[in-house]
Structure formats: C-alpha cells, structure tokens
Amino acid sequence: MTIMSKTDQIITENEPLKALCDALAKESYITVDTEFLRDRTYYPKLCLIQVAAPEGLPMAIDPLVKGLDLSPFYELMRNQNVLKIFHAARQDMEIFFHEMEDLPQPIFDTQVAAMVCGYGEQIGYLNLIHDICGHTIDKGPQFTDWSRRPLSAKQLNYALDDVTYLRDAYLHLEKRLDETGRTAWVKQEMDVLRNTSTYENLPEESWGRIKVRSQKPRVYCVLQAAAAWREREAQRRNAPRNRVIRDEAIADIAIHPPQSKEELKKIRNMPSDLASNQHGEALLKEIQNALQSPKGACPVPDKKEKLPQDLRPVLEMLKMLLRIQASDHEVAVKLIASSDDLEQLAMRDDANIPALKGWRYEIFGQDALDLKQGKIALGLKDGHIIKIKS
C-alpha cells in the first residue's frame, strides 16, 4: 500500500487488493463509487474505485497503478451473493461494462430509491446525505483532475466519504422501502440498469442524435453511414465524437454528400487533415455506399405525433392527476410519467409507456384510464385538488 493519508486507505498492490476483495465477498452488501474523467476520451477513464463494507473503514483502489490486476475486484462485482450499492449508478455501470465487459450484479441505486421515497427528482448525493445523515460533504474536490498522482489527502477523503455515508443512506432507504412495501418498485427500476443494451453505443444507431431537416430517405442513408463511421472512429481512437467530426459537419455531409476529397474539404467544420488522408477516403467510401443503397434500406426518423387540439384539456387533467398521485404516494413526478408519456396517454389508452405497467400502473395508470373514461373526476376541497369517484 502507498500511504496517501493518515488512514492508509488506498490500495496499489495486488496482494492487498485480493485480500480486500476476499473479505468483501463475505459481506451481504458493499457500497461502491468511482472517480473518472471523460472530457478527452470516448470511453470514461477510470481513475479511482472506492468500496466499503457495512462496518469498518472504506478503501480506495488505484486502477492507474501499472501492473495492478483488477480481476479480483471484477470477480467481486459479478458475485451474486453481494449486493452492490451505488448512487446514480448509470455512469459507474457504464465504466464497469467497458472495463470488465460485464455488469455488476445485483445492484441497488440510492438515487432511484430516494425518488421512490419522496426525495424529489434525481436528488444529488450531497443533498441526500445532508437530508438523511445531517452531514455536509465538502464538494470542492469533485471536479479536480482525478488522473493526476499523487492524490491529495483532501481528494482521498472526499472520495472515501462517497462510500462511507452511502451505507447510512442505503440502510435508511431500505427501511423506508420495506415499511411502504416498495422494495419491488426499486427492483423493477434496476432492470434497465442491469441491461447491457443500456450501455452499448451501436454505431449504426448513432445517427439518431444528429438533427437534420429533410424528408428525403437518401439524406438519412448518408447520415446513418457518416455517423456510424464517426462512431467507429471515435471508439477506435478513444476520442470524443466531436473531436473526430462535429455534428454540424455530419449533418452537412448528409444534406450535401461530397463526391471527392476536394468537396469533403469544403464541408463546414470538416478537419482539413481528415479530409486529405486515408480516413477521408474511408468516409467517402461509406458515403458512396450509402448513396447506392435502396431507398427501403434507409433509416426513418421517429416522428412525434402531434397532440390534437381537442385533447389539450385531457392532457391538462392528466397532469393534475399525476401531481395528485405523486404527492399522495410521495414519489417524484418524473419517475412516474414524462410529458411525452402523458401526451401519448391522452391520445390512446393502450399507449406503450411505463405509466401503464408495473407499479406505475398501480398508483397512476389505472386512475388515468378511469379519468379518461369518466369513472373518476377531479374537484376542489379545502383548496386542494382531489379525486372524486363517479
């Protein structure tokens, strides 16, 4: 171990790491967090891992140490007998998916649990810990460069606090979930986080994040091809997408497909070196193949169905009902249904939305359908909107 603070809580050698993971494998749950950088890379750069058992001192693992074998830790992450507690787990899960080509199982996300328990929408870790533990965490080191070594004592203490107080937050939320019978709700929400497709960036699907205004199928064929080429190149270089080619350039390529290197150079925001080298040739080849594709093979952008004017009052009633139900059940509004969900529900009773499935259906979806069918009404009592059964 390398001593970086008085508590000597950072692991830089294989033997102590294996001993730690062997000990943690005997626990019913552990808390986990990571520190990473992503501003200069496509994939997040893992800079520090923090873990804590239910009792005792938390520990940090330095993944940047040359020769440190993280396989015992990844084996721990796969251990089905140990529950892994995260806060806002999605980014941590993405990191582990890339690093270990698998996902930690099983998991519990305290941010999701907090939303189910009435702590508002996507509550941050610092606010949650302050609300539950009464402790204020110094957020000063939050945006420091975690790849620089040595880490300061202030950085390390901040990082270890993340898993230390997470234990108390988990126990508090677990108790509330048990008392309210909502443990199954959180388990349903974990299904998305446990699905590997959540973290797969498929090049052929990357065109959907780039906005172009056109009705021509060929435009979307070229858009898909150019965006997929950029995604693969960004992955190969481990560089941010816009450092390969900016979105605006991809959109211009789709609207005005270049036929030569000279035309490629004229594309707005096109890097001149890329247009002149073998990468530019590869991109031009992808564009030509797309132009020769049959129209039926071109992707079709999703078109949001416009809510008819006569359904606006229905939408407003659904919004009021949602606020009532969210307040009565102490659940964050956006966790139950989004604005788009409500519009779809206003237009059709069989909308394929989360609000008509699982626990959301129980606390909102069924009442929403009853409201549309006139089985319940909304009224005022003592200055509050209430449901009235017809």
C-alpha positions as CSV (number, residue, x, y, z in Angstrom):
1,M,0.0,0.0,0.0
2,T,1.0,3.6,-0.6
3,I,0.3,5.9,2.3
4,M,-1.6,8.9,1.0
5,S,-3.4,9.9,4.2
6,K,-3.2,9.1,7.9
7,T,-5.7,6.2,7.5
8,D,-3.7,4.5,4.7
9,Q,-6.8,3.6,2.8
10,I,-5.6,3.3,-0.8
11,I,-4.6,0.0,-2.4
12,T,-1.9,0.0,-5.1
13,E,-0.6,-3.7,-4.9
14,N,-2.2,-7.0,-5.9
15,E,-1.9,-8.9,-2.7
16,P,-3.8,-6.3,-0.5
17,L,-6.4,-6.0,-3.3
18,K,-7.1,-9.7,-3.4
19,A,-7.3,-9.8,0.4
20,L,-9.8,-6.9,0.4
21,C,-12.0,-8.5,-2.3
22,D,-11.9,-11.8,-0.5
23,A,-13.1,-10.1,2.7
24,L,-15.8,-8.1,0.9
25,A,-17.1,-11.2,-0.8
26,K,-18.3,-12.4,2.6
27,E,-20.5,-9.3,3.2
28,S,-24.2,-9.1,2.3
29,Y,-23.7,-5.7,0.7
30,I,-21.0,-3.2,-0.2
31,T,-21.1,0.4,-1.3
32,V,-19.2,1.3,-4.5
33,D,-18.3,4.5,-6.3
34,T,-15.8,5.7,-8.9
35,E,-13.9,8.8,-9.9
36,F,-13.3,9.2,-13.6
37,L,-12.5,11.6,-16.5
38,R,-14.2,11.8,-19.8
39,D,-13.6,15.2,-21.3
40,R,-10.8,14.0,-23.6
41,T,-11.8,10.4,-24.3
42,Y,-14.7,8.5,-25.9
43,Y,-14.7,5.9,-23.0
44,P,-14.6,7.2,-19.4
45,K,-11.1,6.9,-17.9
46,L,-11.4,5.1,-14.6
47,C,-9.2,6.9,-12.1
48,L,-10.2,5.6,-8.7
49,I,-12.5,2.9,-7.2
50,Q,-14.0,3.3,-3.7
51,V,-15.6,0.5,-1.7
52,A,-16.9,0.0,1.8
53,A,-18.2,-2.9,3.8
54,P,-21.2,-2.4,6.2
55,E,-18.7,-1.9,9.0
56,G,-15.1,-0.6,9.2
57,L,-13.0,1.8,7.1
58,P,-13.7,2.4,3.4
59,M,-11.0,1.6,1.0
60,A,-9.8,3.1,-2.4
61,I,-8.3,1.2,-5.2
62,D,-5.9,2.9,-7.7
63,P,-6.6,1.5,-11.1
64,L,-3.9,3.7,-12.7
65,V,-1.1,1.8,-11.0
66,K,0.8,-0.1,-13.6
67,G,0.6,-3.9,-13.0
68,L,-2.4,-3.8,-10.6
69,D,-4.6,-6.7,-11.5
70,L,-8.2,-5.7,-11.0
71,S,-9.7,-9.1,-11.8
72,P,-10.4,-9.9,-8.1
73,F,-12.4,-6.7,-7.9
74,Y,-14.3,-7.6,-11.1
75,E,-15.0,-11.0,-9.7
76,L,-16.5,-9.4,-6.6
77,M,-18.7,-7.2,-8.9
78,R,-20.0,-10.4,-10.5
79,N,-20.6,-12.1,-7.1
80,Q,-24.4,-12.7,-7.0
81,N,-24.3,-13.0,-3.2
82,V,-23.1,-9.5,-2.6
83,L,-25.4,-6.5,-3.2
84,K,-23.6,-3.5,-4.7
85,I,-24.9,-0.1,-3.6
86,F,-24.4,2.9,-5.9
87,H,-25.8,6.4,-6.1
88,A,-26.8,7.4,-9.6
89,A,-25.4,4.2,-10.9
90,R,-25.6,4.6,-14.6
91,Q,-22.2,6.2,-15.2
92,D,-20.5,3.7,-12.8
93,M,-22.2,0.8,-14.6
94,E,-21.1,2.1,-18.0
95,I,-17.5,2.3,-16.7
96,F,-17.6,-1.3,-15.5
97,F,-19.3,-2.5,-18.6
98,H,-16.4,-1.1,-20.6
99,E,-13.7,-2.2,-18.2
100,M,-14.9,-5.7,-17.3
101,E,-17.2,-6.4,-20.4
102,D,-19.9,-7.3,-17.9
103,L,-22.1,-5.6,-15.4
104,P,-22.1,-5.7,-11.5
105,Q,-24.9,-7.9,-10.2
106,P,-27.0,-7.4,-8.1
107,I,-27.2,-3.6,-7.6
108,F,-29.2,-1.0,-5.7
109,D,-29.3,2.6,-6.7
110,T,-29.9,5.0,-3.8
111,Q,-30.9,7.8,-6.2
112,V,-33.7,5.8,-7.7
113,A,-34.7,4.6,-4.2
114,A,-34.8,8.2,-3.0
115,M,-37.1,9.2,-5.8
116,V,-39.4,6.4,-4.9
117,C,-39.3,7.5,-1.2
118,G,-40.2,11.1,-1.9
119,Y,-36.9,12.9,-2.0
120,G,-37.6,14.6,-5.3
121,E,-36.3,14.1,-8.8
122,Q,-32.7,12.9,-9.3
123,I,-31.5,14.1,-5.9
124,G,-27.8,14.6,-5.8
125,Y,-25.6,12.6,-3.4
126,L,-24.5,15.6,-1.3
127,N,-28.1,16.7,-0.7
128,L,-29.3,13.1,0.0
129,I,-26.5,12.7,2.6
130,H,-27.3,16.0,4.2
131,D,-31.0,15.1,4.4
132,I,-30.5,11.6,5.8
133,C,-27.3,11.9,7.8
134,G,-27.2,15.6,8.6
135,H,-23.6,15.6,7.2
136,T,-22.2,18.2,4.8
137,I,-19.7,16.8,2.4
138,D,-17.1,19.2,1.0
139,K,-17.7,19.2,-2.7
140,G,-14.5,21.2,-3.5
141,P,-12.5,18.2,-4.9
142,Q,-15.4,16.9,-7.0
143,F,-14.2,18.3,-10.3
144,T,-10.4,18.0,-9.8
145,D,-8.2,16.0,-12.1
146,W,-8.5,12.5,-10.7
147,S,-5.9,11.2,-13.1
148,R,-3.0,13.2,-11.5
149,R,-0.8,11.5,-8.9
150,P,-0.3,11.7,-6.1
151,L,-3.8,12.3,-4.9
152,S,-4.2,14.8,-2.2
153,A,-5.5,13.9,1.3
154,K,-8.4,16.2,0.5
155,Q,-9.2,14.3,-2.7
156,L,-9.0,10.9,-1.0
157,N,-11.1,11.9,2.0
158,Y,-13.8,13.3,-0.4
159,A,-13.7,10.1,-2.4
160,L,-14.0,7.8,0.6
161,D,-16.8,9.9,2.1
162,D,-18.8,8.9,-1.0
163,V,-19.0,5.3,0.1
164,T,-18.9,5.9,3.8
165,Y,-22.2,7.8,4.1
166,L,-23.7,5.8,1.3
167,R,-24.0,3.0,3.8
168,D,-26.3,5.1,6.0
169,A,-28.3,6.3,3.1
170,Y,-28.9,2.7,1.9
171,L,-30.0,1.4,5.3
172,H,-32.3,4.4,5.7
173,L,-33.9,4.0,2.3
174,E,-34.1,0.2,2.6
175,K,-36.1,0.6,5.8
176,R,-38.5,3.1,4.2
177,L,-39.0,0.9,1.2
178,D,-39.7,-2.1,3.5
179,E,-42.2,0.0,5.6
180,T,-44.0,1.2,2.5
181,G,-43.9,-2.1,0.6
182,R,-42.0,-0.5,-2.3
183,T,-38.9,-2.7,-2.4
184,A,-40.2,-4.4,-5.5
185,W,-40.6,-1.0,-7.2
186,V,-36.9,-0.3,-7.0
187,K,-36.1,-3.8,-8.2
188,Q,-38.2,-3.1,-11.3
189,E,-36.2,0.1,-11.9
190,M,-32.9,-1.8,-11.6
191,D,-33.8,-3.9,-14.7
192,V,-32.9,-1.1,-17.0
193,L,-29.5,-0.5,-15.3
194,R,-28.8,-4.2,-15.4
195,N,-29.5,-4.5,-19.1
196,T,-26.3,-4.4,-21.2
197,S,-28.1,-2.7,-24.1
198,T,-28.3,0.4,-21.9
199,Y,-24.6,0.9,-22.3
200,E,-23.9,-0.3,-25.9
201,N,-23.2,2.5,-28.3
202,L,-24.0,0.9,-31.6
203,P,-22.5,2.9,-34.5
204,E,-25.5,2.2,-36.8
205,E,-27.8,3.8,-34.3
206,S,-25.7,6.9,-33.6
207,W,-27.4,9.0,-36.4
208,G,-30.5,9.5,-34.2
209,R,-28.7,12.1,-32.0
210,I,-27.9,14.4,-35.0
211,K,-30.7,16.8,-36.2
212,V,-31.3,17.3,-39.9
213,R,-34.3,18.8,-41.6
214,S,-35.2,16.8,-44.6
215,Q,-37.9,14.4,-45.9
216,K,-35.6,12.6,-48.4
217,P,-34.7,9.0,-47.5
218,R,-31.3,9.3,-49.1
219,V,-30.3,12.0,-46.7
220,Y,-30.9,9.6,-43.8
221,C,-28.9,6.8,-45.6
222,V,-25.9,9.1,-45.8
223,L,-26.5,10.5,-42.3
224,Q,-26.5,6.9,-40.8
225,A,-23.4,6.0,-42.8
226,A,-21.4,9.1,-41.8
227,A,-22.4,9.0,-38.2
228,A,-21.6,5.3,-37.9
229,W,-18.2,5.8,-39.4
230,R,-17.5,8.6,-36.9
231,E,-18.7,6.5,-34.0
232,R,-16.4,3.6,-35.0
233,E,-13.5,6.0,-35.5
234,A,-14.2,7.7,-32.1
235,Q,-14.2,4.3,-30.5
236,R,-11.0,3.2,-32.3
237,R,-9.2,6.4,-31.2
238,N,-10.9,6.6,-27.8
239,A,-11.7,10.2,-28.6
240,P,-14.8,12.3,-28.2
241,R,-17.1,12.2,-31.2
242,N,-16.8,15.9,-31.9
243,R,-13.0,15.7,-31.9
244,V,-13.3,13.4,-34.9
245,I,-16.0,15.3,-36.8
246,R,-18.5,17.8,-35.3
247,D,-22.2,17.1,-35.5
248,E,-22.7,20.1,-37.8
249,A,-20.3,18.6,-40.4
250,I,-22.1,15.2,-40.3
251,A,-25.4,17.0,-40.9
252,D,-23.9,18.9,-43.9
253,I,-22.5,15.7,-45.3
254,A,-26.0,14.2,-45.2
255,I,-27.6,17.1,-46.9
256,H,-24.8,17.7,-49.5
257,P,-22.9,14.4,-49.9
258,P,-19.4,15.1,-51.1
259,Q,-18.1,13.1,-54.1
260,S,-14.4,13.8,-53.7
261,K,-11.7,14.9,-51.2
262,E,-12.0,18.5,-52.6
263,E,-15.7,18.5,-51.9
264,L,-15.2,16.9,-48.5
265,K,-12.7,19.7,-47.5
266,K,-15.5,22.3,-48.3
267,I,-17.8,20.8,-45.7
268,R,-18.3,23.3,-42.8
269,N,-16.2,22.3,-39.7
270,M,-14.5,19.4,-41.5
271,P,-11.0,18.9,-40.2
272,S,-8.6,19.6,-43.1
273,D,-6.2,16.8,-42.2
274,L,-9.0,14.2,-42.1
275,A,-10.4,15.3,-45.5
276,S,-6.9,14.8,-47.0
277,N,-5.8,11.5,-45.5
278,Q,-6.9,7.8,-45.7
279,H,-9.6,8.4,-43.1
280,G,-11.2,10.9,-45.5
281,E,-11.1,8.2,-48.2
282,A,-12.8,5.7,-45.9
283,L,-15.5,8.2,-45.1
284,L,-16.1,9.0,-48.8
285,K,-16.4,5.3,-49.5
286,E,-19.1,4.9,-46.8
287,I,-20.9,7.9,-48.3
288,Q,-20.9,6.4,-51.8
289,N,-22.2,3.0,-50.5
290,A,-25.0,4.9,-48.7
291,L,-25.9,6.8,-51.9
292,Q,-26.2,3.4,-53.7
293,S,-28.4,1.8,-51.1
294,P,-32.1,1.1,-52.0
295,K,-34.5,3.6,-50.5
296,G,-36.2,0.9,-48.5
297,A,-32.9,0.3,-46.6
298,C,-32.7,3.9,-45.3
299,P,-33.5,4.6,-41.7
300,V,-36.7,6.5,-40.9
301,P,-36.6,9.2,-38.2
302,D,-39.2,8.9,-35.4
303,K,-41.9,11.4,-35.9
304,K,-43.6,12.7,-32.7
305,E,-47.3,12.5,-33.2
306,K,-48.8,15.9,-32.6
307,L,-51.4,16.1,-29.9
308,P,-54.7,17.2,-31.4
309,Q,-56.0,20.5,-30.1
310,D,-59.2,18.9,-28.7
311,L,-57.1,16.7,-26.5
312,R,-55.3,19.5,-24.7
313,P,-57.9,19.6,-21.9
314,V,-57.4,15.8,-21.4
315,L,-53.7,16.4,-21.1
316,E,-54.1,19.1,-18.5
317,M,-56.4,16.8,-16.5
318,L,-53.8,14.0,-16.7
319,K,-51.1,16.4,-15.5
320,M,-53.3,17.4,-12.5
321,L,-54.0,13.7,-11.7
322,L,-50.3,12.9,-11.9
323,R,-49.4,15.7,-9.4
324,I,-52.1,14.4,-7.0
325,Q,-50.9,10.8,-7.2
326,A,-47.2,11.8,-6.9
327,S,-48.0,13.8,-3.8
328,D,-50.2,11.2,-2.2
329,H,-47.6,8.5,-2.8
330,E,-44.6,10.7,-2.2
331,V,-42.9,9.7,-5.5
332,A,-41.1,12.0,-7.9
333,V,-43.5,13.1,-10.7
334,K,-41.0,12.4,-13.5
335,L,-40.3,8.9,-12.2
336,I,-44.0,8.1,-12.8
337,A,-44.5,9.7,-16.2
338,S,-42.8,12.1,-18.5
339,S,-44.6,14.9,-20.5
340,D,-44.3,12.7,-23.6
341,D,-45.8,9.8,-21.8
342,L,-48.8,11.9,-20.8
343,E,-49.3,13.1,-24.4
344,Q,-49.3,9.5,-25.6
345,L,-51.8,8.5,-22.9
346,A,-54.1,11.4,-23.8
347,M,-54.2,10.1,-27.4
348,R,-54.6,6.4,-26.7
349,D,-55.5,4.1,-23.8
350,D,-53.1,1.4,-25.0
351,A,-50.0,3.6,-25.2
352,N,-46.7,1.7,-24.8
353,I,-45.4,3.7,-21.9
354,P,-44.0,2.8,-18.4
355,A,-47.0,4.6,-16.7
356,L,-49.3,1.7,-17.9
357,K,-47.0,-1.0,-16.5
358,G,-45.9,-2.4,-13.1
359,W,-46.1,-0.2,-10.0
360,R,-46.7,3.0,-12.1
361,Y,-49.9,1.5,-13.3
362,E,-51.0,0.7,-9.8
363,I,-50.5,4.3,-8.5
364,F,-51.3,6.3,-11.6
365,G,-52.0,4.4,-14.8
366,Q,-55.3,2.8,-13.7
367,D,-56.6,6.1,-12.3
368,A,-55.5,7.9,-15.5
369,L,-57.6,5.5,-17.6
370,D,-60.5,5.8,-15.3
371,L,-60.3,9.6,-15.5
372,K,-60.4,9.4,-19.3
373,Q,-63.4,7.1,-19.2
374,G,-65.3,9.3,-16.8
375,K,-65.1,6.8,-13.8
376,I,-63.4,9.4,-11.6
377,A,-63.4,13.2,-11.7
378,L,-61.2,15.9,-10.2
379,G,-62.5,18.6,-7.8
380,L,-61.5,21.1,-5.2
381,K,-61.7,20.6,-1.4
382,D,-60.2,23.0,1.1
383,G,-58.1,24.5,-1.6
384,H,-56.7,21.1,-2.8
385,I,-57.4,19.2,-6.0
386,I,-58.9,15.8,-5.1
387,K,-60.2,12.7,-6.9
388,I,-63.9,12.1,-6.9
389,K,-65.3,8.7,-7.8
390,S,-68.2,8.9,-10.2
